[in-house]
Amino acid sequence: MHDLVVRNGRVVDGTGAAARIADVAVDGGRITAVGSVAEAGRTEIDAEGRLVTPGFVDIHTHYDGQVVWDPALSPSSWHGVTTVVMGNCGVGFAPVRPDRHEFLISVMEGVEDIPGAALAEGVTFDWESFPEYLDAIEALPRLIDVGAQMPHSALRVFVMGDRGRDHEEPATAEEIAEMRRLTAEALRAGALGFTTSRTINHRDRDGNQIPTLTSAPAELWGISEALREAGFGHLEIVSDFGDLDKEFEIFRGLADGGDAPLSILLVQNDQSPQRWREVLERIGEARAAGHDLTAQVAIRPVCLLLGLESSMHPFITCPTYRRELAALPRSERVARMRDPQIRAALIEEHQQRTRGMSGIVAQSFHKMFPLGEPPEYEPRPEDSIEARAAAAGVAPVELAYDLLLERDGRELMLFPLANFTDGDLEVIREMNLSEYTVPGLSDGGAHCGVICDASYPTYMLTHWVRDRQRGERLPLEYVVRRQCRDTARQVGLQDRGTLEPGMLADLNVIDFDALTLHAPEMVFDLPAGGRRLVQRADGYVATVKRGEVIYRNGEATGAMPGRLIRGPQQA
C-alpha cells in the first residue's frame, strides 16, 4: 500500500511535457510512480477534473525574519509554494555581532519595508554566525522548505564594522579574505549561495545607502572565490545597470568558470524602457563566452498598492492628513475624511505634494488605477484615474479621494512602478519567454505596506494561462515548468520541481476552472501588531509537502513536514 495516491488528475509534471491523465503515488516522502497506479494509498486524493502540478519553488523571498515566527511562511504557502529561498538582495540577519542587531533591522526595514518594531520583537538573534542562524531556523517546525543565502550587507559590517558602511572605505585584502572565509563557512553549513546589491534604491530606514552599494569588484570577486572553491552555490545581484560595460565586467568575473550560476534582477523602467533588452543581449553574449548568467524577471508589473492603510497614497504627505488623520484608526479616519471641510483641505494641499517619490506618485493619475476584486494587473489606459475622471467630468484628485474611502477605507489603487511603460504586459511576456530568464521578484515577506506579490504562482496560472484578454497567453506546461523545475535548478535544487519517480513529493491539486486570486488586504498579525499586505486564493484543493497534505481547500491541516534546506540537493 502506498502512503499517498493522487488519482486521475491532469498531470503537468514540470518537465514541459504535455499534460496527461495519470495517478501519482508517493512513499516515504518521494514520488514512486506516475501513470496508472493499481495499488491503493493509505491516503487518497481524487484529482479527477483537477490539475496536478509540482509544488512551486520561489527563489526570491525575504522571509529572513518571518521564518523565526511563522511556520507557514504565508502568504507564499497559500499559493502552492512548497520551497522558498531567502537572503536575497544582500540583506539578512546573519552573521551579526551583538551590537549590530538594530542596524540589520534598520537595513531590512528600509530596503524591504518590513516594520522595524515587528522585527525587533520577532527576531530573537539567538545566533552570531551564519551557521548558528541556520541551526536556529532548523530547530523550528514549518510547513514548507526554506533555503538561505549569505547576505553581503550583514557580512560586510560583521567583518569591517562601521567602515563597512562608509562608501569611501574599500575593504582591505585581509577583510576580503575574511569575508571569503565566512562565506565558505556558510556554504559548508548549508547556505545556497551569496547575494549583494548595487542599487541606489536600497537604503536603510534613515535613508542611508546600504553598505554594499559601492563595493569594489575585487571584493565581490574575492568573496565569490568561496563558491568557486566549493563547486556550488548561487550568486544573486541587484544592479541599476547604469554603466553596462562596468557592471557586466563584474558579472562575468563573478560567474567565471560556470560553477556559480549568477542571477541578475531585471525590470523595465520608464526612464530607460529599452535597457532590459540590452541587458538580455549582454547576458546572451556572456553565456556564449561560458558564463552562467540568468535574469530574474517579474510576471506582472512591479506595483505599488495605494490605500489608507498602505505606506503610500496621494494624500499621505498632506499636512492636514499627517497632523489630524494619520494616527486615527481606519474607521475614524474614513469618517473624518468624509467631512466636506477635510476633503476640501486635503484636495487643495495635494497640489503642493510634488517632491520625491511620494510626490511623483501623488500626481501621476494617468498611471493610477482602481485595483478591483478580483484584482486587475493589466488595466487599460481608459481605466486610469485620469481617464475615468475625464469621462465623469471631475478632477482626478477628487476621484482618487473618493475611491480611497470605498469599502470603508479598504480600497486599493494600483500604481505600476515598473514593467508597464507601454500600458500592457507584452514586455513581461517577452521577458518570460526568453531562454535567459527565470521567474523571480515575488519578494515574499517584504514590502509589507505597499507591495504584495507572493501570489505570483497563482497569477501565472490565472492570468497568463487562462484569463488574459489583451494579448497572447502562455502555455500551461511552460508556465508550470518555469516556476517549478527552472527556479529549483537555478539555485541547485535537483530533487524537486518535477513529478517524476525519485523526486520529492511536493505537489498541488488545483481546481483550475475555479482558481481565483483575490485582492490584497491589510492585516495586522506581525509581532508588535505590525501590518502586512496578504493575498488569498481559492481553488487549491490540496498542497502536499514531502508526501504530507499541508493544505486542504485552503485550510492548514497541522502537518509540518517542511525543513531547512542545507546546500544543493541532488535528485
N, C-alpha and C positions, 0 to 999 in steps of 0.2 A: 504494500500500500504506500502510495506517495504521501509526502507531507501535505502538499497542496497541488490541486489541479485546477487550472483556469480553462473552462471548456467552451469550445465553439465560437471563439472570438475572431474578429477580423484582425489578424496579427500583422502589425507593421513592425518589423523586427529591428529597425535601426541600422541595418546594413545598406539601405537604399533599395533593397529588393522589393518587388511588387507585393502588395498586401495579399494575404491569403487566409482562408478559414482554417483554423488549427486549434489544437489544445496546447497548453504549456504545463509541463509537470515540473515540480520543484521538490528537491530533497536536500536536507542539510544546508539550507540557505543558498543552494545553487540550482540553476536550471539543468534538468536532466533529460528532457525531451521536448521537442516542438514538432507537432504533427498530429497523428491520431494516437491518443493515449487510451488504452483499454482499461488499465488498472485504475481503481478508484483512488481518491485522495482523502486523507483524514479531514481536510477542509477542501471544499469545492466552491468555485465561483462560476456562476452561469454568466458567460460573456456573450451569449447569442445576441446579435444585433449591436454589439459594442466593439469599440476599438480596444486593442491590447497593444500597448507600447512599452518600451523600456522606461525605467524611471529617468526623469530629466536630470541633466548634470549642469549646474550653474557655476561657472568658473570665475565669476566676478561679483563677489559679495563683500559686505563689510560687517559681518556678524562677530567681529573680534571681541566686542564687549558682550553682546547679547548671548553669545554662546555660553557664557557663565551662568546666566539665569533663565534662559528659555530653552527647554529641551526640544520644543517643536521647531525652533528656528522659523517661526512664522513671520511673514506670510508665505515664504517660499514653499514650505511643505504643503500648504493648501493648494498649490498649483502643480502637484505631481512631481515636484523636485525631490529626489532621493539622495543627492550628493551636492554639497556646496563647497566652494573654495573661497577662503577669506584671506586677509592680509594684503589686499590689492592697493595700488596707488601709493605704495611706500609708507602707509600708516598702519599702526597697530600698537599692541601693548606689551611687547617684549622684543628684545631684552630691556630691562628698566632698572635703574637704581632707585633706592627708597625715596630719594629726594626729588625724583622726576615724575612721580605719578601724575601730579596736576598738569605738568607740561604735556604729557602724552594725551591726557584728556582734552586739553585745550586744542591740540592739533586735530584730534578726531572730531571734536565739536565744530571747529572752524571749517575743516575740509569736507566733512561728511554730514554736517547738520544733524548730529545726534546730541540730544540735550545733555549738557555737561553735568547737571545735577543727577540725571539718571545714571550716567557712567560713574560718577563719584560714589553713588550709593551701591550700584550693582557690580562694579568690577572690584573684585576682592584683592587683587595684587598679591596673591599668595605665591609669588614667584619673583625671581630676578632674571634668570637666564631664559633663553628661548626653550631649551629642553624642559625646564621646570614649568613653563607655561603650557607646553603640550601635555605634561603629566597632569596638570590641574584640569585641563579640558577632558582628558581621557577618563578621569575619575567620576565624571558626571554622566548620568543616564541621558539618552536622547533618542529621538525618533529616527533621524536620518544621519548619514555620514557627513563628516566635516573634515576638510583638509586646510592646512595653514601654510602661509608663506612668510619668509623673513622680511619685515618692513624696513626700508632703508632709513627713514626718519628716526625711528627708535634706535636702530643700530648705530647711526652716526653720533647721536647725542650720548648714547651709552659709552662710546669709545672716546669722543672728543670733548665731552662736557659742553660748557657754554660756547666753546669755539665751534662746535658743530652747528650752531645756529647763526654764526657770523659768516655772511656770504663773501667777506673779504679774506677769510682764512681758509686756505686749502689744507686738506688732510696731508700729514707727513707720510713718508714711506712706512714708518713704524705703525702709524694709525691705520693705514690701508691694510697692512699685513694683519693687524689685529681684527679688523672688520672681516677680512677673508677667513681668518681662523674661526671666528664666531659663526660665520655663515656655514662653514664646513661642519662645525659642531651641530648647528641647527639641522642641516641635511642628514647627518648621521642619526639624529634623534627623530627624524620623520618629517621635516619641512618639505613641502613640494617644490619650493623654489624661492626666488628673491624678487622683490618689487621696488620700484622707485618712481619718483615724479619729477618732471622738469617743466611744469606749467605754472604760470603766474597766477592762475585762478585758484590754486591751492594755498590757502592761508589759515593760520590758526585763528582762534576766536577773537583775538585782539587785532587782527589784520596783518600780522607779520607773515612774510612769506616763509614757506616751510623750509626746513634745514637742507633738503636735498636739491633745491632749485638750481643752484649753480655748481653742483659737484663736478669736479674735473673729470674728463674722460679717463684719466689714469686711475682715479678712484673707482669708477664703475667697472673698468676692465679688470682692475685688481681684485675686486670682490667677486666678479664673475669667474675668476680662476677657480674658486671653490667648487662651482658647479661643473666646470670642465674636468677638474681632477676627480670629482665624484662620479662623473659619467652619467649624471642625470640631473634633473631639476629644471623648472620652468622659470623664465625671466619675463617680467611684465613691466612696461614703462608707459608713463603718460607724458606727452610732449605737446607743445604748441606748434611745432613744425615751422617755426619762424625762419630758420636757415636750414633748408633741406640737406644741403651738402654736409653741413656740420653734424646735423642730427643723424644722418644715415652713416656717417663715418663712425659715430658712437655705436649705432645699432649693429653695424657689421662687426665691430670689434667685440660686442657683447655676444653675438651669435656665432662668432668664428669657430669653425670646427664642427658645428652641427650637433654637438652633444647637448646643448642647452637651447631648446626652442624659445624664441622671443616673440611675445605678442605685444602689439602697439595699439593703444586705443585710438579709434578713428571715427570722427563725425564730420558732417558738413556744417560749416558755419556761414552766416550771412555775409561776413566781411570778405571771405575768400572762398566762394562757393564751389570752385573747381579744384581746390587744393587737395581734396581727398583723392581725386583721380591721379594727381601727380604722385601722391604717396603710394597708391597701389601700383603705379608704374615702377616706382623705385623698389618696392617690395619684390616685384617680378624680376627686376634686374639683379637684386641681391640673391634671390633664390637661384637664379641661373648660375650665379657665381658660387653656389654651395652654402649659402647662409640660410638658416632656418628661421625665417621671419613670417609672421602672420598678423593680420589686423583683427582686433576685436571690434565688432560693429553692433549697433543697436538694431532693434527690429521695429521700432516706432520712433516718432520724434522724441528728443530729449525735452520733456515738457515740464514747465513749472505749473503747479496746480494752485490757483489763486482763490483764496477764500478767507472768511472771517477768522477761522481757526488756523489758517496756514501761516507760514513765515512771511508771506508776501501777498499783498493785494493793492489795488490802485490808491487806496486812501490810508495806508498803514503809516505813512510818514507825515500825514497832515497834523498840524499842531493840535487841533481840536480832538482828533482821534486819539493821539498819544496822551493828551492831558486828561480827557474826560471819559474815554471809552475803552482803551486798550486793556485795562486791568479788570474790567467787568466780566462776569460770566456771560457766555454767549447769548443766552435768552434775554438778559438785561441789556446787553449791547444792542441786540436787534430792536428791542422796544425803544431804546433811546434814538437809534438811527432812523426810526420811522417818524420821529418828530420833525415836522417841516423845517423848523429853525436849524436843527442839527444838520439835516440834509442839505440845506442851502449853504451852510458854513463849510461843510466838507467839500461840496462841489466847487465852491469858489476857491478854497485853499488848494484843491487838486491842481489847478492851473500852474501853481508855483513849484510843483514837485517834478523837477526836470533834471536833477543831478544824480549821477551814479546809476547802478543797475536798476534800483527800485524806481528811479525817475524814468528811465527808458521804458521799463515795463508798464508803468502807470500811464504813459502817454501813447502807447502803441496799440490802439484799439483795432487796427487792421490785422493784428496778429493775436487777438484775444477772442476766444470762442467759448460759448457755453459747453460744458463737458457732456452733460446729459446722463440719462440712465436708460439703457446701457450706454456706456461712455463711447464717444466718437473721437478717435485719434487721427482720423484723416478727414477733417472738416473741409467743406467747400468755401471758397472766398466769400460767397454770399451769406455764409453763416457767421461771419465775423461780427463782433460787436459794432464795428463801424458801419458795415453794410446793413445790419438789422436796424440800427438807429436811423440811418438814412431812409430806409423803407418806411419806418414808423414816424418820421418827421420829428425826431427828438435828438438831443445831443448825445454822443456816445457815452460821455461820462455819466449822464443820467441813467441810461440803460444799464450800464455796468453797476451802478449803485443799487438799482432796484433788483438786479439779478443776484447780487450778493446776499440779499435779505430773504431770498426764496428758501423754502424748506427750513424755515426757522433759522436761517443763517448757516445752513449746512451746504448750500450750493457751491459748486466749484466751477471755475473758469480755466480753460486750457490756454497756456501760452507756450507755443513751440519755440524753444530756445535754440535748437539745432535740428538738422535733418529735415527742414521744411521750407527752404528758401523759395522753392517753386510752387508752394501751396499744395503739394501732394506727396505721396510716399514712393515715387518712382526711383528716387535716389537710393532709398533704403532697399528697395527690391534689387536694384543693380548691385549694391554693395553685398547683399546676401547671396547673390548668385555667383560672386567672384570666388575662384578657387583659392584666393589668397586671404580669405576671411573666415572667422567663426563667430557665431552669435555670442555677445557678451554685454557688459554695461548694464546689467539689471540693477546693480548697486543694492541688492537685498540687504536690509538692515540699516541703510543710510538715508540721508536726505529726508529725515522723518517729517519735516514740516512743510515740504514743498514738492517732493517727487515721490512717486510710488510705482516702481517698475519691476518689482519682484514677480509680477504676474506675466512676464514675458512668455513663458511656455504656453499658457492658456491663450494669449493673444496671437501667438504664431498659428495655433490651430483654428481659432475662430475667425480672425481677420484674414490672414494670408492664405489659408487653405479653403475656408468655407464662405466667407461673407463679403469679401472685398468687391466693391462696385466701381471704383474709379480707375481701374486698370487691371492688368493681368494678376492672377493669383499664383501661388506656388504649389507644387505637387506635395501631397501628403507625405509620401515616403521620403522625399527630400528634406522636408521640414523636420520630421522626426529624426532622421539621421543627423542633421545639423546640431540639434540640441541634446543629443544623446551620445552617439559614438564620437562625433567630431570634437565636441567640447571635452569629453573624457580623455581622448587621445592627446589633446593639446597639453594637458598637464600630467601626462604619464600614467593615466589610469586605463590599463588594458583589460581590466577584469569586469568592466561594466559598460553599459551603453548599447548593448545589443541583446536580443533574445536568442541565444544560442546555447547549446549544452556546454556546461562548464562555467558559464558566466554567472556573476552574482544575480540572485533572483530579486532584482529591483524592477518593478513594473507597475503600470497603470491600466485600469479598466475604465474606459471613458464612454459615456453616452454622448457620442459626437453630435447628434442632432440637437440634444438639449444643452450642450455645453454653453454656458453663459458667463461672461465676465461682467461683474457689477462695478459700479462707480466706486472709486476710493472713498473711504470715510476716515475721519479722525477719531482715534481712540486714545485714552489716557491710561495705558496699562504698563508703561515702563516704570522701573524703580523711581521713587520720589514723585510718582504721579506724572511722569513725563509723557509727552504726546508723541504720536506717530501716525502716519497715514498707512492704512492697510487696505487691501483689495481682496474681495472674496469671489468665489466662482461656484457655480452649480454644474453638475454633470460628471464629477469624478465619482464613479461607482465604487472604486476601491483603489487604494495605493498600497503596494506591497514593498517592504524593505527586507532583504535577506530572507525572503520566504514568509515573513510575518505581515499580516494585514495591519497597517498602522492607521488607515482611514477607511471608513465605510460610509459612503454617501455624505462625505464632508465632515463626519464626526470621528474624532480620535478614538481608537479602540483601547488605549492604555499600553499597547505594546511599545517597547523601547529597544529595538534591535540596532539602532544606529551606533556608529563607532567613530573614533578619531582615526583618520587615515594617516598612517605613518609611511611616508615615502611613496615612490611609484609602485604600482600594483601590476603584477603580471597576470595574464589570462590563465 
